[in-house]
Amino acid sequence: MFWTTTTVSTTNAKQMATYHTDNTVSFYTVNKKAGDAIRCLKD
């Protein structure tokens, strides 16, 4: 899964996500407290 987020308010972000299981792009409004707006990368 890959996702990216853009801040829309102090509490929410717009999220765009793609999944490896299909060819769709999904859009969500997510609460920043859920932690989805943070992406961790590992070398």
CHARMM-style PDB file with segment names, atoms N, HN, CA, C and O in Angstrom:
ATOM      1  N   MET     1       0.850  -1.182   0.000  1.00  0.00      PROA
ATOM      2  CA  MET     1       0.000   0.000   0.000  1.00  0.00      PROA
ATOM      3  C   MET     1       0.888   1.234   0.000  1.00  0.00      PROA
ATOM      4  O   MET     1       1.919   1.265   0.672  1.00  0.00      PROA
ATOM      5  N   PHE     2       0.501   2.218  -0.728  1.00  0.00      PROA
ATOM      6  HN  PHE     2      -0.337   2.193  -1.274  1.00  0.00      PROA
ATOM      7  CA  PHE     2       1.162   3.523  -0.711  1.00  0.00      PROA
ATOM      8  C   PHE     2       0.103   4.564  -0.414  1.00  0.00      PROA
ATOM      9  O   PHE     2      -1.021   4.471  -0.908  1.00  0.00      PROA
ATOM     10  N   TRP     3       0.450   5.545   0.382  1.00  0.00      PROA
ATOM     11  HN  TRP     3       1.363   5.621   0.783  1.00  0.00      PROA
ATOM     12  CA  TRP     3      -0.489   6.631   0.611  1.00  0.00      PROA
ATOM     13  C   TRP     3       0.251   7.946   0.754  1.00  0.00      PROA
ATOM     14  O   TRP     3       1.442   7.984   1.065  1.00  0.00      PROA
ATOM     15  N   THR     4      -0.472   9.008   0.522  1.00  0.00      PROA
ATOM     16  HN  THR     4      -1.439   8.977   0.269  1.00  0.00      PROA
ATOM     17  CA  THR     4       0.037  10.352   0.733  1.00  0.00      PROA
ATOM     18  C   THR     4      -1.091  11.163   1.345  1.00  0.00      PROA
ATOM     19  O   THR     4      -2.264  10.875   1.107  1.00  0.00      PROA
ATOM     20  N   THR     5      -0.750  12.165   2.125  1.00  0.00      PROA
ATOM     21  HN  THR     5       0.203  12.398   2.319  1.00  0.00      PROA
ATOM     22  CA  THR     5      -1.772  12.975   2.773  1.00  0.00      PROA
ATOM     23  C   THR     5      -1.472  14.459   2.596  1.00  0.00      PROA
ATOM     24  O   THR     5      -0.327  14.866   2.400  1.00  0.00      PROA
ATOM     25  N   THR     6      -2.525  15.245   2.670  1.00  0.00      PROA
ATOM     26  HN  THR     6      -3.456  14.914   2.829  1.00  0.00      PROA
ATOM     27  CA  THR     6      -2.438  16.699   2.611  1.00  0.00      PROA
ATOM     28  C   THR     6      -3.311  17.265   3.716  1.00  0.00      PROA
ATOM     29  O   THR     6      -4.471  16.874   3.850  1.00  0.00      PROA
ATOM     30  N   THR     7      -2.779  18.166   4.495  1.00  0.00      PROA
ATOM     31  HN  THR     7      -1.837  18.483   4.386  1.00  0.00      PROA
ATOM     32  CA  THR     7      -3.521  18.776   5.593  1.00  0.00      PROA
ATOM     33  C   THR     7      -4.669  19.618   5.052  1.00  0.00      PROA
ATOM     34  O   THR     7      -4.489  20.411   4.128  1.00  0.00      PROA
ATOM     35  N   VAL     8      -5.852  19.439   5.636  1.00  0.00      PROA
ATOM     36  HN  VAL     8      -5.999  18.795   6.387  1.00  0.00      PROA
ATOM     37  CA  VAL     8      -7.007  20.254   5.274  1.00  0.00      PROA
ATOM     38  C   VAL     8      -7.529  21.070   6.451  1.00  0.00      PROA
ATOM     39  O   VAL     8      -8.289  22.019   6.257  1.00  0.00      PROA
ATOM     40  N   SER     9      -7.131  20.711   7.666  1.00  0.00      PROA
ATOM     41  HN  SER     9      -6.514  19.940   7.823  1.00  0.00      PROA
ATOM     42  CA  SER     9      -7.509  21.466   8.861  1.00  0.00      PROA
ATOM     43  C   SER     9      -6.555  21.064   9.983  1.00  0.00      PROA
ATOM     44  O   SER     9      -5.649  20.256   9.780  1.00  0.00      PROA
ATOM     45  N   THR    10      -6.763  21.624  11.142  1.00  0.00      PROA
ATOM     46  HN  THR    10      -7.499  22.281  11.306  1.00  0.00      PROA
ATOM     47  CA  THR    10      -5.889  21.277  12.264  1.00  0.00      PROA
ATOM     48  C   THR    10      -6.091  19.846  12.736  1.00  0.00      PROA
ATOM     49  O   THR    10      -5.212  19.284  13.389  1.00  0.00      PROA
ATOM     50  N   THR    11      -7.238  19.246  12.416  1.00  0.00      PROA
ATOM     51  HN  THR    11      -7.953  19.703  11.886  1.00  0.00      PROA
ATOM     52  CA  THR    11      -7.528  17.889  12.878  1.00  0.00      PROA
ATOM     53  C   THR    11      -7.601  16.843  11.765  1.00  0.00      PROA
ATOM     54  O   THR    11      -7.484  15.650  12.046  1.00  0.00      PROA
ATOM     55  N   ASN    12      -7.793  17.260  10.503  1.00  0.00      PROA
ATOM     56  HN  ASN    12      -7.888  18.229  10.275  1.00  0.00      PROA
ATOM     57  CA  ASN    12      -8.012  16.308   9.415  1.00  0.00      PROA
ATOM     58  C   ASN    12      -7.014  16.467   8.268  1.00  0.00      PROA
ATOM     59  O   ASN    12      -6.415  17.525   8.074  1.00  0.00      PROA
ATOM     60  N   ALA    13      -6.862  15.384   7.523  1.00  0.00      PROA
ATOM     61  HN  ALA    13      -7.349  14.524   7.681  1.00  0.00      PROA
ATOM     62  CA  ALA    13      -6.041  15.380   6.321  1.00  0.00      PROA
ATOM     63  C   ALA    13      -6.776  14.599   5.240  1.00  0.00      PROA
ATOM     64  O   ALA    13      -7.544  13.684   5.537  1.00  0.00      PROA
ATOM     65  N   LYS    14      -6.533  14.969   3.980  1.00  0.00      PROA
ATOM     66  HN  LYS    14      -5.909  15.712   3.739  1.00  0.00      PROA
ATOM     67  CA  LYS    14      -7.045  14.195   2.848  1.00  0.00      PROA
ATOM     68  C   LYS    14      -6.006  13.137   2.527  1.00  0.00      PROA
ATOM     69  O   LYS    14      -4.815  13.441   2.451  1.00  0.00      PROA
ATOM     70  N   GLN    15      -6.436  11.915   2.339  1.00  0.00      PROA
ATOM     71  HN  GLN    15      -7.404  11.668   2.401  1.00  0.00      PROA
ATOM     72  CA  GLN    15      -5.526  10.809   2.057  1.00  0.00      PROA
ATOM     73  C   GLN    15      -5.873  10.189   0.709  1.00  0.00      PROA
ATOM     74  O   GLN    15      -7.042   9.978   0.385  1.00  0.00      PROA
ATOM     75  N   MET    16      -4.837   9.906  -0.062  1.00  0.00      PROA
ATOM     76  HN  MET    16      -3.888  10.078   0.202  1.00  0.00      PROA
ATOM     77  CA  MET    16      -4.992   9.156  -1.303  1.00  0.00      PROA
ATOM     78  C   MET    16      -4.200   7.873  -1.125  1.00  0.00      PROA
ATOM     79  O   MET    16      -3.025   7.917  -0.760  1.00  0.00      PROA
ATOM     80  N   ALA    17      -4.827   6.729  -1.376  1.00  0.00      PROA
ATOM     81  HN  ALA    17      -5.781   6.693  -1.672  1.00  0.00      PROA
ATOM     82  CA  ALA    17      -4.172   5.444  -1.145  1.00  0.00      PROA
ATOM     83  C   ALA    17      -4.341   4.538  -2.358  1.00  0.00      PROA
ATOM     84  O   ALA    17      -5.382   4.535  -3.016  1.00  0.00      PROA
ATOM     85  N   THR    18      -3.291   3.769  -2.636  1.00  0.00      PROA
ATOM     86  HN  THR    18      -2.446   3.771  -2.101  1.00  0.00      PROA
ATOM     87  CA  THR    18      -3.362   2.722  -3.651  1.00  0.00      PROA
ATOM     88  C   THR    18      -3.022   1.409  -2.970  1.00  0.00      PROA
ATOM     89  O   THR    18      -2.268   1.380  -1.997  1.00  0.00      PROA
ATOM     90  N   TYR    19      -3.579   0.333  -3.481  1.00  0.00      PROA
ATOM     91  HN  TYR    19      -4.192   0.357  -4.271  1.00  0.00      PROA
ATOM     92  CA  TYR    19      -3.374  -0.986  -2.893  1.00  0.00      PROA
ATOM     93  C   TYR    19      -2.815  -1.934  -3.945  1.00  0.00      PROA
ATOM     94  O   TYR    19      -3.171  -1.840  -5.120  1.00  0.00      PROA
ATOM     95  N   HSD    20      -1.959  -2.830  -3.538  1.00  0.00      PROA
ATOM     96  HN  HSD    20      -1.670  -2.907  -2.583  1.00  0.00      PROA
ATOM     97  CA  HSD    20      -1.346  -3.766  -4.488  1.00  0.00      PROA
ATOM     98  C   HSD    20      -2.308  -4.846  -4.969  1.00  0.00      PROA
ATOM     99  O   HSD    20      -2.005  -5.555  -5.929  1.00  0.00      PROA
ATOM    100  N   THR    21      -3.450  -4.982  -4.328  1.00  0.00      PROA
ATOM    101  HN  THR    21      -3.696  -4.406  -3.548  1.00  0.00      PROA
ATOM    102  CA  THR    21      -4.385  -6.047  -4.686  1.00  0.00      PROA
ATOM    103  C   THR    21      -5.331  -5.673  -5.821  1.00  0.00      PROA
ATOM    104  O   THR    21      -5.997  -6.544  -6.382  1.00  0.00      PROA
ATOM    105  N   ASP    22      -5.398  -4.390  -6.165  1.00  0.00      PROA
ATOM    106  HN  ASP    22      -4.857  -3.683  -5.709  1.00  0.00      PROA
ATOM    107  CA  ASP    22      -6.260  -3.979  -7.277  1.00  0.00      PROA
ATOM    108  C   ASP    22      -5.695  -2.724  -7.937  1.00  0.00      PROA
ATOM    109  O   ASP    22      -4.642  -2.224  -7.541  1.00  0.00      PROA
ATOM    110  N   ASN    23      -6.386  -2.234  -8.919  1.00  0.00      PROA
ATOM    111  HN  ASN    23      -7.241  -2.640  -9.241  1.00  0.00      PROA
ATOM    112  CA  ASN    23      -5.903  -1.078  -9.680  1.00  0.00      PROA
ATOM    113  C   ASN    23      -6.701   0.178  -9.367  1.00  0.00      PROA
ATOM    114  O   ASN    23      -6.998   0.965 -10.266  1.00  0.00      PROA
ATOM    115  N   THR    24      -7.048   0.370  -8.110  1.00  0.00      PROA
ATOM    116  HN  THR    24      -6.807  -0.269  -7.380  1.00  0.00      PROA
ATOM    117  CA  THR    24      -7.858   1.532  -7.753  1.00  0.00      PROA
ATOM    118  C   THR    24      -7.061   2.511  -6.899  1.00  0.00      PROA
ATOM    119  O   THR    24      -6.075   2.158  -6.252  1.00  0.00      PROA
ATOM    120  N   VAL    25      -7.525   3.746  -6.925  1.00  0.00      PROA
ATOM    121  HN  VAL    25      -8.325   4.034  -7.451  1.00  0.00      PROA
ATOM    122  CA  VAL    25      -7.017   4.791  -6.044  1.00  0.00      PROA
ATOM    123  C   VAL    25      -8.199   5.238  -5.209  1.00  0.00      PROA
ATOM    124  O   VAL    25      -9.259   5.564  -5.744  1.00  0.00      PROA
ATOM    125  N   SER    26      -8.019   5.252  -3.903  1.00  0.00      PROA
ATOM    126  HN  SER    26      -7.158   4.987  -3.468  1.00  0.00      PROA
ATOM    127  CA  SER    26      -9.098   5.631  -2.993  1.00  0.00      PROA
ATOM    128  C   SER    26      -8.754   6.939  -2.301  1.00  0.00      PROA
ATOM    129  O   SER    26      -7.589   7.215  -2.017  1.00  0.00      PROA
ATOM    130  N   PHE    27      -9.777   7.740  -2.034  1.00  0.00      PROA
ATOM    131  HN  PHE    27     -10.723   7.515  -2.265  1.00  0.00      PROA
ATOM    132  CA  PHE    27      -9.602   9.014  -1.353  1.00  0.00      PROA
ATOM    133  C   PHE    27     -10.405   9.005  -0.063  1.00  0.00      PROA
ATOM    134  O   PHE    27     -11.555   8.567  -0.037  1.00  0.00      PROA
ATOM    135  N   TYR    28      -9.783   9.494   1.012  1.00  0.00      PROA
ATOM    136  HN  TYR    28      -8.849   9.849   0.991  1.00  0.00      PROA
ATOM    137  CA  TYR    28     -10.414   9.495   2.331  1.00  0.00      PROA
ATOM    138  C   TYR    28     -10.118  10.820   3.036  1.00  0.00      PROA
ATOM    139  O   TYR    28      -9.135  11.490   2.720  1.00  0.00      PROA
ATOM    140  N   THR    29     -10.957  11.184   3.972  1.00  0.00      PROA
ATOM    141  HN  THR    29     -11.756  10.640   4.228  1.00  0.00      PROA
ATOM    142  CA  THR    29     -10.630  12.223   4.945  1.00  0.00      PROA
ATOM    143  C   THR    29     -10.314  11.483   6.239  1.00  0.00      PROA
ATOM    144  O   THR    29     -11.137  10.715   6.736  1.00  0.00      PROA
ATOM    145  N   VAL    30      -9.131  11.713   6.780  1.00  0.00      PROA
ATOM    146  HN  VAL    30      -8.462  12.337   6.376  1.00  0.00      PROA
ATOM    147  CA  VAL    30      -8.705  10.993   7.973  1.00  0.00      PROA
ATOM    148  C   VAL    30      -8.381  11.965   9.098  1.00  0.00      PROA
ATOM    149  O   VAL    30      -7.934  13.087   8.862  1.00  0.00      PROA
ATOM    150  N   ASN    31      -8.613  11.519  10.314  1.00  0.00      PROA
ATOM    151  HN  ASN    31      -8.976  10.607  10.506  1.00  0.00      PROA
ATOM    152  CA  ASN    31      -8.254  12.292  11.491  1.00  0.00      PROA
ATOM    153  C   ASN    31      -6.759  12.117  11.737  1.00  0.00      PROA
ATOM    154  O   ASN    31      -6.255  10.994  11.737  1.00  0.00      PROA
ATOM    155  N   LYS    32      -6.055  13.216  11.944  1.00  0.00      PROA
ATOM    156  HN  LYS    32      -6.464  14.129  11.943  1.00  0.00      PROA
ATOM    157  CA  LYS    32      -4.607  13.153  12.159  1.00  0.00      PROA
ATOM    158  C   LYS    32      -4.236  12.315  13.387  1.00  0.00      PROA
ATOM    159  O   LYS    32      -3.151  11.734  13.426  1.00  0.00      PROA
ATOM    160  N   LYS    33      -5.108  12.244  14.377  1.00  0.00      PROA
ATOM    161  HN  LYS    33      -5.989  12.715  14.345  1.00  0.00      PROA
ATOM    162  CA  LYS    33      -4.822  11.453  15.572  1.00  0.00      PROA
ATOM    163  C   LYS    33      -4.753   9.957  15.272  1.00  0.00      PROA
ATOM    164  O   LYS    33      -4.187   9.195  16.056  1.00  0.00      PROA
ATOM    165  N   ALA    34      -5.325   9.530  14.141  1.00  0.00      PROA
ATOM    166  HN  ALA    34      -5.784  10.149  13.503  1.00  0.00      PROA
ATOM    167  CA  ALA    34      -5.292   8.121  13.771  1.00  0.00      PROA
ATOM    168  C   ALA    34      -3.888   7.675  13.357  1.00  0.00      PROA
ATOM    169  O   ALA    34      -3.596   6.480  13.325  1.00  0.00      PROA
ATOM    170  N   GLY    35      -3.027   8.637  13.041  1.00  0.00      PROA
ATOM    171  HN  GLY    35      -3.265   9.608  13.067  1.00  0.00      PROA
ATOM    172  CA  GLY    35      -1.648   8.307  12.689  1.00  0.00      PROA
ATOM    173  C   GLY    35      -1.433   7.994  11.218  1.00  0.00      PROA
ATOM    174  O   GLY    35      -0.298   7.756  10.806  1.00  0.00      PROA
ATOM    175  N   ASP    36      -2.498   7.987  10.410  1.00  0.00      PROA
ATOM    176  HN  ASP    36      -3.420   8.180  10.745  1.00  0.00      PROA
ATOM    177  CA  ASP    36      -2.339   7.698   8.986  1.00  0.00      PROA
ATOM    178  C   ASP    36      -1.563   8.782   8.244  1.00  0.00      PROA
ATOM    179  O   ASP    36      -1.017   8.527   7.171  1.00  0.00      PROA
ATOM    180  N   ALA    37      -1.512   9.957   8.792  1.00  0.00      PROA
ATOM    181  HN  ALA    37      -1.956  10.164   9.664  1.00  0.00      PROA
ATOM    182  CA  ALA    37      -0.813  11.058   8.119  1.00  0.00      PROA
ATOM    183  C   ALA    37       0.700  10.951   8.296  1.00  0.00      PROA
ATOM    184  O   ALA    37       1.440  11.791   7.784  1.00  0.00      PROA
ATOM    185  N   ILE    38       1.159   9.945   9.003  1.00  0.00      PROA
ATOM    186  HN  ILE    38       0.557   9.263   9.418  1.00  0.00      PROA
ATOM    187  CA  ILE    38       2.596   9.735   9.245  1.00  0.00      PROA
ATOM    188  C   ILE    38       3.045   8.513   8.473  1.00  0.00      PROA
ATOM    189  O   ILE    38       2.447   7.444   8.591  1.00  0.00      PROA
ATOM    190  N   ARG    39       4.083   8.664   7.692  1.00  0.00      PROA
ATOM    191  HN  ARG    39       4.569   9.533   7.596  1.00  0.00      PROA
ATOM    192  CA  ARG    39       4.595   7.564   6.889  1.00  0.00      PROA
ATOM    193  C   ARG    39       5.985   7.194   7.402  1.00  0.00      PROA
ATOM    194  O   ARG    39       6.841   8.071   7.523  1.00  0.00      PROA
ATOM    195  N   CYS    40       6.224   5.960   7.698  1.00  0.00      PROA
ATOM    196  HN  CYS    40       5.529   5.248   7.600  1.00  0.00      PROA
ATOM    197  CA  CYS    40       7.533   5.497   8.162  1.00  0.00      PROA
ATOM    198  C   CYS    40       8.226   4.753   7.029  1.00  0.00      PROA
ATOM    199  O   CYS    40       7.626   3.905   6.370  1.00  0.00      PROA
ATOM    200  N   LEU    41       9.473   5.074   6.815  1.00  0.00      PROA
ATOM    201  HN  LEU    41       9.961   5.763   7.350  1.00  0.00      PROA
ATOM    202  CA  LEU    41      10.268   4.417   5.777  1.00  0.00      PROA
ATOM    203  C   LEU    41      11.442   3.708   6.423  1.00  0.00      PROA
ATOM    204  O   LEU    41      12.030   4.220   7.375  1.00  0.00      PROA
ATOM    205  N   LYS    42      11.786   2.544   5.919  1.00  0.00      PROA
ATOM    206  HN  LYS    42      11.308   2.128   5.145  1.00  0.00      PROA
ATOM    207  CA  LYS    42      12.909   1.793   6.433  1.00  0.00      PROA
ATOM    208  C   LYS    42      13.861   1.493   5.286  1.00  0.00      PROA
ATOM    209  O   LYS    42      13.434   1.094   4.203  1.00  0.00      PROA
ATOM    210  N   ASP    43      15.149   1.686   5.526  1.00  0.00      PROA
ATOM    211  HN  ASP    43      15.496   2.010   6.406  1.00  0.00      PROA
ATOM    212  CA  ASP    43      16.144   1.383   4.490  1.00  0.00      PROA
ATOM    213  C   ASP    43      16.297  -0.103   4.323  1.00  0.00      PROA
ATOM    214  OT1 ASP    43      17.091  -0.553   3.495  1.00  0.00      PROA
TER     215      ASP     43
END
